[in-house]
């Protein structure tokens, strides 16, 4: 993400958790980052703005309504901006049965590379895979 955003960009760490880490890393590079987390930073006012980048790290697996929640975070990205998603990836049905990630009771939505490809197509953008569980989408 750092390589793709302009200096001094404004971002949102959606699902920042109890101890913001990602935002600190971006701030050290000169970006401004707002925080939102349902439990730890519940200020919904930050959801009324758009951002040059939005990061959703290890949060989408908690979404009760993935379609609506993904649409919300996509709506927070400015045209030309970036959405970065990091989540565990389900490999196949057999691997899923042994996957510890699914055993976390707060993980209620699961995704695969095919799901991310479907989302990119829906949003009419390209999908950029960074490693096995990080995906970037640029808003047209």
N, C-alpha and C positions, 0 to 999 in steps of 0.2 A: 504494500500500500504506500509506504513512504516514497518509493520510486515513482509513483504515479500521481501524487498530489503536489500542487504548487506550494512554494514556501509561504508560510503564514496562513495556511488553510484553516477553516473552522470545521470541526467534526463533532460527532456525537458517539459516545460509547454507550450503546443500547444494551442493557444488562450488565452494567459495570460491576456488580457484586459488592461485597462488603469492604474490600480494600482496593480501590482503583489502582491498576497497574498499567494497563494499556494507555490510558489517558496521560499518565506521567511520561511514558516513553515518547508519545507524540509531542507533549509540551516541551520536553527536552530538545526536540528538533524545531521548536519555534511555532508550533501549531496551537490553536486554542481548542479545547475539548470540553463539551458539556457532558454531564453524566445523567443517565436515566437507568433506574432499576426499580422494579415493582416494589421490592422490599427495602432496599438500602438507600436509594436516591429517588423517591417517588414523586419528584416535582414534574408534573405533567406539562407544565408551561414550556419546558424544553422541546416538547413534541409539537409545538405550534410554529416552529421554525424549520427552515431547510438548511442543509449542510453540504459542504464540499465533499465530505466523506462520513460514512456511518459504519461503525464496526459492531458486529453482533457475534461475540466470542463465547462459545459454550452456553448459548441461551436459547436458541430456537428449538432445542429438544424439550424445552419446558412449555412451549406454546400450546395453549388449550385449543386455539383455533388457528392452525398454521397458515391457512390461506389469508385470513383477515390480518393476522399479525405480520406476516411477511409483506403484505400490501402496505401496511402502516409504515414499516421501516423503509420500504422502497419509496414511499411518498415523501419521506424526509430528506431524500437525496436530491440535490440540485441537478438540473440538466448538465451533463458533462462530468458530474460527480461520481463517486465510487461507493459501492456497498461491499464490505468484506464480511463474509460469514465463515465461522469456524465451528465445526461440530463433528462428532463421531459419525462415521459412515458405515451403514449396514452393507455388508459385502454380498451375501446371498442367504437364502433361507437356512441352509445347513449351518453356516457360520453364525447366523443370528441366534440360533438355539444355544450356542456356547459363549456368546458375547456378553461380557460383564457390564458393558455400558447400559444394556437394557434392564439390568437388575436394579439400577438406581430408581427408586419409586417416583422421583420427581421428573424422570425422563419419560415423557408421554407421547412424543412425536419423533419419528425416526426418518432419516433421509438416506438417499443413495446418490451416487454420481448421476444416475439416470434422472432422479428427481431434480437435481440441480440443473441438468440440461433442459428439462421440461420448464423449469422456472425461467431460465434465460430465454427460451423461445417465447414464453408467455409475455415476458417483458421486452421482447424484441431487441435483445442485446446479446453480445457474445459472453461466453463463460470462460473465465481464466482460472485454471486449477493451479494452486500453489501447494505442492505436496499432496498428501492423500486426504486431507480434511479441511483445507482452506480454499475458499472460492471467492473470486472477485467478479463483480458485475459493474459495468459502467453505464450510467443512464444516458440514453441518446439525447 
